[in-house]
């Protein structure tokens, strides 16, 4: 089984699109997409310097355009799974048949502009915490009034929020983690992006998504989302919700993915997969950075691709905490038990009282991700629900 991945912000490098413009029709395609995105994608991908392509309003449509431009050179019918990191989810939505490429590009343009505007409202930033004890890191992020904006892998969590609070967190080095300040415009994937989420919701209301033709994994919880409207709603919500790339990688392993192609500009997601899945089996990976990599990618598809059989696809979901506190699983509920939609699976004890935790969908309780009296943070997974649609 083969997965194609679309990278997110931070993977771009000056001039990375230059070799792609040598392909027939590529420059014309980018100029059309530039009109939709409201930025000059040709200039940004070839001549712009690092500072110019770090601008959120420019970077987001550039990355989606780059991924889709590279993907158009591949026979993707036999690709079973698609996923993207952060803004890369828009590329994945297009590859999965949920949105036309033009809609994904235009939406990325709006997303970039609105998130940049939200960043300008107050001074916020992000910092990567590398290594350290995960539970201690998450607890410290919450204690300082910050948010775990990205959980990319074990030992790689990104905190986001007010600049002064990030400085205090860095001085504390929770759990022995190394803290690296990121050069970003603001606190992405946190409530600080609320104005951007509102603007995107207004745009999404006029869009007409279709149901996926492939398995599309969501950053929200690693779920395989089978309905186009739900996926579009998740794309809107994701600007204020944490990116759970760790759960997406777990779903890749659960699905039995044997090979991965990371679209241009490639390398970041491939590196995470190599480290995270080292114990369970790293799939064969091709990083597609220039047209010279296309033969390797096509060969991978020929050897690992599986044509869609229209059978029900696995559904993976997690139940997450809405509050900070300590978790108490429901009495008598064990892994392997059937769960119904809306069923209360536990409580989170908070300063304001107990908050019920309910499953949004039915299925089988395949794994507890938090246990009795475990400290939990907002957005932290508590249980994993599996099943088939």
C-alpha positions as a Markdown table, in Angstrom:
| # | Residue | x | y | z |
|---|---|---|---|---|
| 1 | Unk | 0.0 | 0.0 | 0.0 |
| 2 | Unk | 1.3 | 3.4 | -1.0 |
| 3 | Unk | 0.9 | 6.8 | 0.6 |
| 4 | Unk | 1.6 | 10.3 | -0.9 |
| 5 | Unk | 2.3 | 13.1 | 1.6 |
| 6 | Unk | 2.2 | 16.9 | 1.1 |
| 7 | Unk | 4.6 | 18.9 | 3.3 |
| 8 | Unk | 3.8 | 21.9 | 5.4 |
| 9 | Unk | 5.2 | 25.3 | 6.2 |
| 10 | Unk | 9.0 | 25.4 | 6.9 |
| 11 | Unk | 9.9 | 22.9 | 4.2 |
| 12 | Unk | 10.4 | 25.5 | 1.5 |
| 13 | Unk | 13.8 | 26.7 | 0.3 |
| 14 | Unk | 14.7 | 29.5 | -2.1 |
| 15 | Unk | 14.6 | 28.5 | -5.8 |
| 16 | Unk | 13.2 | 25.0 | -5.1 |
| 17 | Unk | 10.6 | 25.2 | -7.9 |
| 18 | Unk | 13.2 | 26.3 | -10.6 |
| 19 | Unk | 13.8 | 22.8 | -12.1 |
| 20 | Unk | 10.0 | 22.1 | -12.2 |
| 21 | Unk | 9.4 | 25.0 | -14.6 |
| 22 | Unk | 11.4 | 23.2 | -17.3 |
| 23 | Unk | 8.5 | 20.7 | -17.6 |
| 24 | Unk | 6.1 | 21.5 | -20.5 |
| 25 | Unk | 3.1 | 23.6 | -19.3 |
| 26 | Unk | 4.4 | 24.0 | -15.7 |
| 27 | Unk | 5.0 | 27.7 | -15.8 |
| 28 | Unk | 1.6 | 28.3 | -17.4 |
| 29 | Unk | 0.0 | 26.2 | -14.7 |
| 30 | Unk | 1.7 | 28.2 | -12.0 |
| 31 | Unk | 0.7 | 31.5 | -13.5 |
| 32 | Unk | -3.0 | 30.4 | -13.6 |
| 33 | Unk | -2.7 | 29.3 | -10.0 |
| 34 | Unk | -1.1 | 32.6 | -9.1 |
| 35 | Unk | -4.2 | 34.4 | -10.2 |
| 36 | Unk | -6.3 | 32.2 | -7.9 |
| 37 | Unk | -3.9 | 32.5 | -4.9 |
| 38 | Unk | -3.3 | 36.3 | -5.2 |
| 39 | Unk | 0.5 | 35.9 | -5.2 |
| 40 | Unk | 3.2 | 35.4 | -7.8 |
| 41 | Unk | 4.0 | 31.7 | -7.4 |
| 42 | Unk | 6.5 | 31.7 | -10.2 |
| 43 | Unk | 8.6 | 34.4 | -8.6 |
| 44 | Unk | 8.2 | 33.0 | -5.1 |
| 45 | Unk | 9.3 | 29.5 | -6.2 |
| 46 | Unk | 12.3 | 30.6 | -8.3 |
| 47 | Unk | 13.7 | 34.1 | -7.5 |
| 48 | Unk | 12.4 | 35.0 | -4.0 |
| 49 | Unk | 14.8 | 35.0 | -1.1 |
| 50 | Unk | 14.3 | 33.1 | 2.2 |
| 51 | Unk | 12.6 | 36.0 | 4.0 |
| 52 | Unk | 10.0 | 36.5 | 1.2 |
| 53 | Unk | 9.0 | 32.8 | 1.2 |
| 54 | Unk | 8.8 | 32.8 | 5.0 |
| 55 | Unk | 5.9 | 35.2 | 4.8 |
| 56 | Unk | 2.8 | 33.1 | 5.8 |
| 57 | Unk | 0.6 | 34.8 | 3.2 |
| 58 | Unk | 2.9 | 33.7 | 0.5 |
| 59 | Unk | 4.3 | 30.5 | 1.8 |
| 60 | Unk | 1.0 | 28.6 | 2.2 |
| 61 | Unk | -0.3 | 28.8 | -1.4 |
| 62 | Unk | 3.3 | 28.2 | -2.6 |
| 63 | Unk | 3.6 | 24.9 | -0.8 |
| 64 | Unk | 0.2 | 23.7 | -1.9 |
| 65 | Unk | 1.0 | 24.6 | -5.5 |
| 66 | Unk | 4.4 | 22.9 | -5.4 |
| 67 | Unk | 3.0 | 19.7 | -4.1 |
| 68 | Unk | 0.2 | 19.6 | -6.7 |
| 69 | Unk | 2.5 | 20.5 | -9.5 |
| 70 | Unk | 4.8 | 17.6 | -8.7 |
| 71 | Unk | 1.8 | 15.2 | -8.2 |
| 72 | Unk | 0.5 | 16.0 | -11.7 |
| 73 | Unk | 3.6 | 14.2 | -13.1 |
| 74 | Unk | 2.6 | 10.9 | -11.3 |
| 75 | Unk | 0.1 | 8.2 | -12.1 |
| 76 | Unk | -1.8 | 8.5 | -8.8 |
| 77 | Unk | -4.7 | 6.1 | -9.5 |
| 78 | Unk | -3.0 | 3.3 | -7.6 |
| 79 | Unk | -2.2 | 5.5 | -4.6 |
| 80 | Unk | -4.3 | 4.4 | -1.6 |
| 81 | Unk | -3.5 | 7.0 | 1.1 |
| 82 | Unk | -2.9 | 10.7 | 1.1 |
| 83 | Unk | -2.0 | 13.0 | 4.0 |
| 84 | Unk | -0.6 | 16.5 | 4.5 |
| 85 | Unk | 1.1 | 18.4 | 7.3 |
| 86 | Unk | -0.8 | 21.6 | 8.3 |
| 87 | Unk | -1.4 | 23.6 | 5.1 |
| 88 | Unk | -0.3 | 20.4 | 3.2 |
| 89 | Unk | -3.7 | 19.0 | 4.1 |
| 90 | Unk | -5.1 | 21.2 | 1.3 |
| 91 | Unk | -2.8 | 19.4 | -1.2 |
| 92 | Unk | -3.9 | 16.1 | 0.3 |
| 93 | Unk | -7.6 | 17.1 | -0.1 |
| 94 | Unk | -7.0 | 17.8 | -3.8 |
| 95 | Unk | -5.1 | 14.6 | -4.3 |
| 96 | Unk | -7.8 | 12.6 | -2.5 |
| 97 | Unk | -10.5 | 14.0 | -4.8 |
| 98 | Unk | -12.2 | 16.2 | -2.2 |
| 99 | Unk | -11.4 | 19.5 | -3.7 |
| 100 | Unk | -10.3 | 20.5 | -7.3 |
| 101 | Unk | -6.7 | 21.7 | -7.4 |
| 102 | Unk | -7.9 | 25.3 | -8.2 |
| 103 | Unk | -10.1 | 25.3 | -5.1 |
| 104 | Unk | -7.3 | 24.0 | -2.9 |
| 105 | Unk | -4.9 | 26.8 | -4.2 |
| 106 | Unk | -7.5 | 29.5 | -3.7 |
| 107 | Unk | -8.3 | 28.3 | -0.2 |
| 108 | Unk | -4.6 | 28.2 | 0.6 |
| 109 | Unk | -4.3 | 31.8 | -0.5 |
| 110 | Unk | -7.2 | 32.8 | 1.9 |
| 111 | Unk | -5.7 | 30.7 | 4.7 |
| 112 | Unk | -2.3 | 32.3 | 4.4 |
| 113 | Unk | -3.6 | 35.8 | 4.3 |
| 114 | Unk | -6.0 | 35.3 | 7.2 |
| 115 | Unk | -3.5 | 33.6 | 9.4 |
| 116 | Unk | -0.9 | 36.3 | 8.7 |
| 117 | Unk | -3.6 | 38.9 | 9.7 |
| 118 | Unk | -4.3 | 37.0 | 12.9 |
| 119 | Unk | -0.6 | 36.9 | 13.7 |
| 120 | Unk | -0.5 | 40.7 | 13.6 |
| 121 | Unk | -3.1 | 41.1 | 16.3 |
| 122 | Unk | -0.7 | 40.4 | 19.2 |
| 123 | Unk | 2.9 | 39.2 | 19.7 |
| 124 | Unk | 2.9 | 35.4 | 19.7 |
| 125 | Unk | 5.4 | 32.8 | 18.4 |
| 126 | Unk | 6.2 | 29.1 | 18.6 |
| 127 | Unk | 9.1 | 27.0 | 20.0 |
| 128 | Unk | 10.1 | 23.4 | 19.3 |
| 129 | Unk | 10.8 | 21.2 | 22.4 |
| 130 | Unk | 13.1 | 18.4 | 21.4 |
| 131 | Unk | 13.6 | 15.3 | 23.5 |
| 132 | Unk | 12.5 | 15.2 | 27.2 |
| 133 | Unk | 9.7 | 13.3 | 28.9 |
| 134 | Unk | 6.5 | 13.8 | 26.8 |
| 135 | Unk | 4.2 | 14.0 | 29.8 |
| 136 | Unk | 6.3 | 16.6 | 31.6 |
| 137 | Unk | 6.6 | 18.6 | 28.4 |
| 138 | Unk | 2.9 | 18.7 | 27.8 |
| 139 | Unk | 2.2 | 19.5 | 31.5 |
| 140 | Unk | 4.7 | 22.4 | 31.4 |
| 141 | Unk | 3.2 | 23.8 | 28.2 |
| 142 | Unk | -0.2 | 23.9 | 29.9 |
| 143 | Unk | 1.2 | 25.2 | 33.1 |
| 144 | Unk | 2.7 | 28.2 | 31.3 |
| 145 | Unk | -0.6 | 29.0 | 29.6 |
| 146 | Unk | 0.7 | 27.8 | 26.2 |
| 147 | Unk | -0.6 | 25.4 | 23.6 |
| 148 | Unk | 0.9 | 22.1 | 22.2 |
| 149 | Unk | 0.4 | 23.3 | 18.6 |
| 150 | Unk | 2.2 | 20.5 | 16.9 |
| 151 | Unk | 2.9 | 17.0 | 18.1 |
| 152 | Unk | 5.1 | 15.8 | 15.2 |
| 153 | Unk | 6.6 | 12.7 | 16.8 |
| 154 | Unk | 7.9 | 11.4 | 20.0 |
| 155 | Unk | 10.3 | 13.9 | 21.4 |
| 156 | Unk | 9.2 | 16.7 | 19.0 |
| 157 | Unk | 6.4 | 18.9 | 20.4 |
| 158 | Unk | 5.9 | 22.5 | 19.3 |
| 159 | Unk | 4.6 | 25.0 | 21.9 |
| 160 | Unk | 2.8 | 28.2 | 20.9 |
| 161 | Unk | 1.5 | 31.3 | 22.5 |
| 162 | Unk | 2.5 | 34.6 | 24.0 |
| 163 | Unk | 6.2 | 35.5 | 23.5 |
| 164 | Unk | 6.9 | 36.2 | 27.2 |
| 165 | Unk | 5.5 | 32.8 | 28.2 |
| 166 | Unk | 7.5 | 31.0 | 25.6 |
| 167 | Unk | 10.7 | 32.7 | 27.0 |
| 168 | Unk | 9.8 | 31.4 | 30.5 |
| 169 | Unk | 9.2 | 27.9 | 29.1 |
| 170 | Unk | 12.6 | 27.9 | 27.3 |
| 171 | Unk | 14.4 | 28.9 | 30.5 |
| 172 | Unk | 12.6 | 26.0 | 32.4 |
| 173 | Unk | 13.5 | 23.3 | 29.8 |
| 174 | Unk | 10.7 | 20.9 | 31.0 |
| 175 | Unk | 11.5 | 17.2 | 31.1 |
| 176 | Unk | 15.1 | 18.0 | 30.0 |
| 177 | Unk | 13.9 | 19.0 | 26.5 |
| 178 | Unk | 16.0 | 21.3 | 24.3 |
| 179 | Unk | 14.0 | 24.4 | 23.3 |
| 180 | Unk | 14.5 | 26.0 | 19.9 |
| 181 | Unk | 12.6 | 29.2 | 19.0 |
| 182 | Unk | 11.0 | 29.0 | 15.6 |
| 183 | Unk | 11.1 | 31.8 | 13.0 |
| 184 | Unk | 7.4 | 32.1 | 12.5 |
| 185 | Unk | 4.9 | 34.9 | 12.4 |
| 186 | Unk | 2.8 | 33.8 | 15.3 |
| 187 | Unk | 1.0 | 31.0 | 17.2 |
| 188 | Unk | -0.4 | 28.8 | 14.5 |
| 189 | Unk | -2.8 | 26.0 | 15.4 |
| 190 | Unk | -4.0 | 27.7 | 18.6 |
| 191 | Unk | -7.0 | 29.9 | 19.6 |
| 192 | Unk | -4.9 | 32.9 | 18.6 |
| 193 | Unk | -6.0 | 32.0 | 15.0 |
| 194 | Unk | -9.7 | 32.3 | 15.8 |
| 195 | Unk | -10.2 | 35.2 | 13.4 |
| 196 | Unk | -8.7 | 33.2 | 10.6 |
| 197 | Unk | -10.9 | 30.2 | 11.4 |
| 198 | Unk | -14.0 | 32.4 | 11.2 |
| 199 | Unk | -12.9 | 33.8 | 7.8 |
| 200 | Unk | -12.2 | 30.4 | 6.4 |
| 201 | Unk | -15.5 | 29.1 | 7.6 |
| 202 | Unk | -17.3 | 31.8 | 5.7 |
| 203 | Unk | -15.4 | 30.8 | 2.5 |
| 204 | Unk | -15.8 | 27.1 | 3.0 |
| 205 | Unk | -19.6 | 27.6 | 3.3 |
| 206 | Unk | -19.7 | 28.3 | -0.4 |
| 207 | Unk | -17.5 | 25.4 | -1.5 |
| 208 | Unk | -18.8 | 22.0 | -2.7 |
| 209 | Unk | -16.5 | 19.2 | -1.7 |
| 210 | Unk | -16.9 | 15.6 | -2.8 |
| 211 | Unk | -16.3 | 12.4 | -0.9 |
| 212 | Unk | -12.7 | 11.2 | -1.0 |
| 213 | Unk | -11.6 | 8.7 | -3.7 |
| 214 | Unk | -8.7 | 7.7 | -1.5 |
| 215 | Unk | -8.0 | 7.3 | 2.2 |
| 216 | Unk | -7.4 | 10.9 | 3.5 |
| 217 | Unk | -5.9 | 11.2 | 6.9 |
| 218 | Unk | -6.7 | 14.2 | 9.1 |
| 219 | Unk | -4.2 | 16.2 | 11.2 |
| 220 | Unk | -6.9 | 16.6 | 13.9 |
| 221 | Unk | -6.7 | 13.0 | 15.1 |
| 222 | Unk | -5.1 | 10.8 | 12.5 |
| 223 | Unk | -8.5 | 9.7 | 11.4 |
| 224 | Unk | -9.3 | 8.4 | 7.9 |
| 225 | Unk | -12.1 | 10.8 | 6.9 |
| 226 | Unk | -14.6 | 9.4 | 4.5 |
| 227 | Unk | -16.9 | 12.4 | 3.9 |
| 228 | Unk | -16.0 | 15.5 | 1.9 |
| 229 | Unk | -18.0 | 17.9 | 4.0 |
| 230 | Unk | -16.5 | 16.6 | 7.2 |
| 231 | Unk | -13.0 | 16.9 | 5.8 |
| 232 | Unk | -13.6 | 20.5 | 4.7 |
| 233 | Unk | -14.9 | 21.4 | 8.2 |
| 234 | Unk | -11.8 | 19.8 | 9.7 |
| 235 | Unk | -9.6 | 21.9 | 7.3 |
| 236 | Unk | -11.3 | 25.0 | 8.7 |
| 237 | Unk | -11.0 | 23.9 | 12.3 |
| 238 | Unk | -7.4 | 22.9 | 12.0 |
| 239 | Unk | -6.0 | 26.5 | 12.0 |
| 240 | Unk | -6.9 | 26.7 | 15.7 |
| 241 | Unk | -6.4 | 23.0 | 16.6 |
| 242 | Unk | -3.2 | 21.1 | 17.2 |
| 243 | Unk | -1.5 | 19.2 | 14.3 |
| 244 | Unk | -1.3 | 15.6 | 15.4 |
| 245 | Unk | 1.2 | 14.3 | 12.8 |
| 246 | Unk | 2.2 | 11.7 | 15.3 |
| 247 | Unk | -1.2 | 10.1 | 15.0 |
| 248 | Unk | -1.2 | 10.4 | 11.2 |
| 249 | Unk | 2.1 | 8.4 | 11.2 |
| 250 | Unk | 0.5 | 5.8 | 13.5 |
| 251 | Unk | -2.4 | 5.5 | 11.1 |
| 252 | Unk | 0.1 | 4.9 | 8.2 |
| 253 | Unk | 1.5 | 2.0 | 10.2 |
| 254 | Unk | -1.9 | 0.7 | 11.2 |
| 255 | Unk | -3.0 | 0.7 | 7.5 |
| 256 | Unk | 0.0 | -1.3 | 6.5 |
| 257 | Unk | 1.5 | 1.3 | 4.3 |
| 258 | Unk | 4.7 | -0.1 | 2.7 |
| 259 | Unk | 5.9 | 2.9 | 0.7 |
| 260 | Unk | 5.7 | 6.7 | 0.8 |
| 261 | Unk | 6.2 | 9.5 | -1.6 |
| 262 | Unk | 6.8 | 12.9 | -0.1 |
| 263 | Unk | 6.0 | 15.7 | -2.6 |
| 264 | Unk | 8.1 | 18.7 | -3.2 |
| 265 | Unk | 9.7 | 20.4 | -1.2 |
| 266 | Unk | 10.4 | 17.0 | 0.4 |
| 267 | Unk | 12.5 | 15.7 | 3.3 |
| 268 | Unk | 10.9 | 16.9 | 6.5 |
| 269 | Unk | 8.1 | 14.3 | 6.7 |
| 270 | Unk | 10.3 | 11.6 | 5.4 |
| 271 | Unk | 12.7 | 12.3 | 8.3 |
| 272 | Unk | 9.9 | 12.1 | 10.9 |
| 273 | Unk | 8.7 | 8.8 | 9.5 |
| 274 | Unk | 12.1 | 7.2 | 9.5 |
| 275 | Unk | 12.5 | 8.1 | 13.2 |
| 276 | Unk | 9.0 | 7.4 | 14.4 |
| 277 | Unk | 8.4 | 4.1 | 12.6 |
| 278 | Unk | 11.9 | 2.7 | 13.2 |
| 279 | Unk | 10.5 | 0.0 | 15.6 |
| 280 | Unk | 7.5 | -1.0 | 13.6 |
| 281 | Unk | 9.0 | -1.0 | 10.1 |
| 282 | Unk | 9.9 | 2.0 | 8.0 |
| 283 | Unk | 8.2 | 2.1 | 4.6 |
| 284 | Unk | 10.2 | 2.5 | 1.4 |
| 285 | Unk | 10.4 | 6.3 | 0.9 |
| 286 | Unk | 11.0 | 8.5 | -2.2 |
| 287 | Unk | 11.5 | 12.3 | -1.6 |
| 288 | Unk | 10.3 | 14.0 | -4.7 |
| 289 | Unk | 12.3 | 17.3 | -4.9 |
| 290 | Unk | 13.1 | 17.7 | -8.6 |
| 291 | Unk | 11.9 | 16.1 | -11.9 |
| 292 | Unk | 15.0 | 13.9 | -11.7 |
| 293 | Unk | 13.3 | 12.1 | -8.8 |
| 294 | Unk | 10.2 | 11.2 | -10.9 |
| 295 | Unk | 11.5 | 7.9 | -12.3 |
| 296 | Unk | 12.0 | 6.6 | -8.7 |
| 297 | Unk | 8.6 | 7.8 | -7.7 |
| 298 | Unk | 6.9 | 6.1 | -10.7 |
| 299 | Unk | 8.8 | 2.9 | -9.9 |
| 300 | Unk | 7.6 | 3.0 | -6.3 |
| 301 | Unk | 4.0 | 3.4 | -7.5 |
| 302 | Unk | 4.4 | 0.4 | -9.9 |
| 303 | Unk | 5.7 | -1.8 | -7.1 |
| 304 | Unk | 3.6 | -0.7 | -4.2 |
| 305 | Unk | 0.4 | 0.8 | -5.6 |
| 306 | Unk | -2.9 | -0.9 | -5.2 |
| 307 | Unk | -5.9 | 0.1 | -7.3 |
| 308 | Unk | -9.0 | 1.2 | -5.2 |
| 309 | Unk | -11.3 | -1.8 | -4.7 |
| 310 | Unk | -14.2 | 0.3 | -3.3 |
| 311 | Unk | -14.3 | -1.8 | -0.2 |
| 312 | Unk | -15.0 | -0.1 | 3.1 |
| 313 | Unk | -11.8 | 1.5 | 4.4 |
| 314 | Unk | -10.6 | 1.4 | 7.9 |
| 315 | Unk | -11.8 | 4.3 | 10.1 |
| 316 | Unk | -9.4 | 5.5 | 12.8 |
| 317 | Unk | -10.4 | 8.1 | 15.3 |
| 318 | Unk | -9.2 | 9.3 | 18.7 |
| 319 | Unk | -11.2 | 10.9 | 21.5 |
| 320 | Unk | -9.4 | 14.0 | 22.8 |
| 321 | Unk | -9.7 | 16.0 | 26.0 |
| 322 | Unk | -11.3 | 19.4 | 25.8 |
| 323 | Unk | -9.8 | 20.5 | 29.1 |
| 324 | Unk | -6.7 | 20.4 | 31.2 |
| 325 | Unk | -6.9 | 18.1 | 34.3 |
| 326 | Unk | -6.6 | 14.5 | 35.2 |
| 327 | Unk | -8.3 | 11.6 | 33.4 |
| 328 | Unk | -10.5 | 8.9 | 34.8 |
| 329 | Unk | -11.7 | 6.2 | 32.4 |
| 330 | Unk | -15.3 | 5.0 | 32.7 |
| 331 | Unk | -15.6 | 2.1 | 35.2 |
| 332 | Unk | -15.7 | -1.3 | 33.5 |
| 333 | Unk | -14.8 | 0.0 | 30.1 |
| 334 | Unk | -11.9 | -2.0 | 28.5 |
| 335 | Unk | -10.0 | -2.2 | 25.3 |
| 336 | Unk | -11.9 | -4.4 | 22.8 |
| 337 | Unk | -15.3 | -3.1 | 24.0 |
| 338 | Unk | -17.8 | -1.7 | 21.6 |
| 339 | Unk | -18.4 | 2.0 | 21.8 |
| 340 | Unk | -21.5 | 3.9 | 20.6 |
| 341 | Unk | -21.6 | 7.4 | 19.3 |
| 342 | Unk | -22.1 | 9.8 | 22.2 |
| 343 | Unk | -21.1 | 7.3 | 24.9 |
| 344 | Unk | -19.2 | 8.7 | 27.8 |
| 345 | Unk | -15.9 | 7.0 | 28.1 |
| 346 | Unk | -14.5 | 8.9 | 31.1 |
| 347 | Unk | -14.1 | 12.2 | 33.0 |
| 348 | Unk | -11.5 | 14.9 | 33.1 |
| 349 | Unk | -11.2 | 16.4 | 36.6 |
| 350 | Unk | -10.6 | 20.1 | 36.3 |
| 351 | Unk | -10.4 | 23.1 | 38.7 |
| 352 | Unk | -14.0 | 23.9 | 37.7 |
| 353 | Unk | -15.2 | 20.3 | 38.2 |
| 354 | Unk | -15.5 | 17.1 | 36.2 |
| 355 | Unk | -15.9 | 17.3 | 32.4 |
| 356 | Unk | -17.5 | 14.3 | 30.6 |
| 357 | Unk | -15.5 | 12.8 | 27.7 |
| 358 | Unk | -17.7 | 11.3 | 25.0 |
| 359 | Unk | -17.0 | 9.4 | 21.8 |
| 360 | Unk | -18.1 | 11.3 | 18.7 |
| 361 | Unk | -18.4 | 8.1 | 16.7 |
| 362 | Unk | -19.1 | 4.4 | 17.3 |
| 363 | Unk | -16.6 | 1.6 | 17.0 |
| 364 | Unk | -14.3 | -0.5 | 19.1 |
| 365 | Unk | -12.1 | 0.8 | 21.9 |
| 366 | Unk | -8.8 | -0.3 | 20.4 |
| 367 | Unk | -6.5 | 1.5 | 22.8 |
| 368 | Unk | -6.4 | 3.7 | 25.9 |
| 369 | Unk | -4.0 | 6.6 | 25.3 |
| 370 | Unk | -4.5 | 8.0 | 28.8 |
| 371 | Unk | -5.0 | 6.1 | 32.1 |
| 372 | Unk | -6.3 | 6.5 | 35.6 |
| 373 | Unk | -5.1 | 9.9 | 37.1 |
| 374 | Unk | -3.0 | 10.8 | 34.1 |
| 375 | Unk | -2.6 | 14.5 | 33.7 |
| 376 | Unk | -4.0 | 15.6 | 30.3 |
| 377 | Unk | -3.9 | 18.8 | 28.3 |
| 378 | Unk | -6.5 | 20.3 | 26.0 |
| 379 | Unk | -6.5 | 18.4 | 22.7 |
| 380 | Unk | -4.6 | 15.5 | 24.2 |
| 381 | Unk | -5.8 | 12.0 | 22.9 |
| 382 | Unk | -7.4 | 9.9 | 25.5 |
| 383 | Unk | -8.6 | 6.8 | 23.6 |
| 384 | Unk | -8.4 | 5.3 | 20.1 |
| 385 | Unk | -11.5 | 4.1 | 18.4 |
| 386 | Unk | -11.3 | 1.7 | 15.5 |
| 387 | Unk | -13.8 | 0.2 | 13.1 |
| 388 | Unk | -15.1 | 0.2 | 9.5 |
| 389 | Unk | -17.6 | 2.4 | 7.8 |
